Amino acid sequence: MKLIIATIKPFKLEEVREALTGIGVRGMMVSEIKGFGAQSGHTEIYRGAEYAVNFVPKVKLEIVVQDSMAEQVVSTIATTAKTDKIGDGKIFTLDVEAAMRVRTGELNDDAI
C-alpha cells in the first residue's frame, strides 16, 4: 500500500476529488493547511497598508491506495491540480506498513 500526500490550491479541491472518485479512489482525508515554498508568500494591501502574507493557504490530501493504483492517483492529482502558476503544490508517495479498519478489524488492502 502507498500513502499519497498532496498539497494543492484550495479552489482545486472539488475538481481533484471528482477526478479521483472517477478513477476509483474510495476515500481521502483533507486538511486545511498553510505553508510556503518557492513562492515564499506575497504582499497584499489592506486599507492602504501593505503587509506580508508569509504563509499561503493550501489543502492537504492524504490518500491510501493499493500499490497498483499509486501511479494513476499521482498522475490524476498532478494533471487536475495543475494551473501552470507558482504554488500549484507537491505530491509525496510513501510506503504504508499496515492499515486497519477500526469498525470491522479488516487489515491492509481489505481495510482501504
C-alpha positions as CSV (number, residue, x, y, z in Angstrom):
1,M,0.0,0.0,0.0
2,K,1.0,3.6,-0.6
3,L,0.2,6.8,1.3
4,I,0.0,9.7,-1.1
5,I,0.2,13.2,0.4
6,A,-0.6,16.1,-1.8
7,T,-0.8,19.8,-1.2
8,I,-2.9,21.7,-3.7
9,K,-4.6,25.1,-4.1
10,P,-7.9,25.2,-2.2
11,F,-10.0,26.1,-5.2
12,K,-8.9,22.9,-7.0
13,L,-10.1,20.6,-4.2
14,E,-13.5,19.7,-5.7
15,E,-12.2,19.1,-9.1
16,V,-9.4,16.8,-7.8
17,R,-12.0,15.0,-5.6
18,E,-14.2,14.3,-8.6
19,A,-11.3,13.1,-10.8
20,L,-10.1,10.8,-8.0
21,T,-13.6,9.4,-7.5
22,G,-13.7,8.8,-11.2
23,I,-10.7,6.5,-11.2
24,G,-11.9,4.5,-8.2
25,V,-10.5,6.2,-5.1
26,R,-13.0,5.5,-2.3
27,G,-11.8,7.8,0.4
28,M,-9.3,10.5,1.4
29,M,-8.5,12.8,4.3
30,V,-8.5,16.5,3.7
31,S,-6.9,19.2,5.9
32,E,-6.7,23.0,5.5
33,I,-3.1,24.0,6.0
34,K,-0.8,27.0,5.5
35,G,2.7,26.9,4.2
36,F,5.3,28.3,1.8
37,G,7.7,27.0,-0.7
38,A,9.3,28.6,-3.8
39,Q,6.7,31.4,-3.8
40,S,7.7,32.4,-0.2
41,G,4.4,34.2,0.4
42,H,3.4,37.5,-1.1
43,T,2.4,41.1,-0.1
44,E,-1.2,42.4,-0.1
45,I,-2.7,45.9,0.5
46,Y,-5.4,46.2,3.1
47,R,-6.9,49.7,3.8
48,G,-4.0,51.4,2.2
49,A,-1.3,49.5,4.2
50,E,0.9,46.9,2.6
51,Y,1.6,43.8,4.6
52,A,3.3,40.4,4.1
53,V,1.4,37.1,3.8
54,N,4.2,34.7,4.8
55,F,2.1,31.5,4.8
56,V,-0.2,30.7,1.8
57,P,-3.4,28.7,2.4
58,K,-3.3,25.2,0.9
59,V,-5.3,21.9,1.2
60,K,-3.5,18.7,2.1
61,L,-4.9,15.4,0.8
62,E,-3.9,12.1,2.3
63,I,-4.9,9.0,0.4
64,V,-4.0,5.4,1.0
65,V,-4.3,3.1,-2.1
66,Q,-3.1,-0.3,-3.3
67,D,0.4,-0.2,-4.9
68,S,-1.1,-0.8,-8.3
69,M,-3.2,2.4,-8.1
70,A,-0.5,4.8,-6.8
71,E,0.9,6.0,-10.1
72,Q,-2.5,6.6,-11.5
73,V,-3.6,8.6,-8.4
74,V,-0.4,10.7,-8.5
75,S,-0.9,11.4,-12.2
76,T,-4.6,12.3,-11.7
77,I,-3.8,14.7,-8.9
78,A,-0.9,16.3,-10.9
79,T,-3.0,16.8,-14.0
80,T,-6.1,18.0,-12.3
81,A,-4.5,20.4,-9.7
82,K,-2.1,22.0,-12.3
83,T,-2.6,25.7,-13.1
84,D,0.8,26.4,-14.5
85,K,1.4,29.0,-11.9
86,I,3.8,29.0,-8.9
87,G,2.3,27.4,-5.8
88,D,0.5,24.5,-7.5
89,G,1.7,22.2,-4.7
90,K,3.6,19.0,-4.2
91,I,2.9,15.3,-4.1
92,F,4.7,12.7,-1.9
93,T,4.4,8.9,-2.0
94,L,5.3,6.8,1.0
95,D,5.1,3.1,1.8
96,V,2.4,2.1,4.3
97,E,3.3,-0.8,6.6
98,A,-0.2,-1.7,7.8
99,A,-3.8,-0.5,7.8
100,M,-6.8,-1.5,9.9
101,R,-10.5,-0.6,9.6
102,V,-11.5,0.1,13.2
103,R,-15.1,-0.9,12.8
104,T,-14.6,-4.4,11.3
105,G,-10.9,-5.2,12.1
106,E,-10.2,-5.7,8.4
107,L,-6.5,-5.4,7.6
108,N,-4.3,-3.9,4.9
109,D,-5.8,-3.9,1.4
110,D,-9.2,-5.0,2.8
111,A,-9.2,-2.0,5.1
112,I,-8.8,0.5,2.3
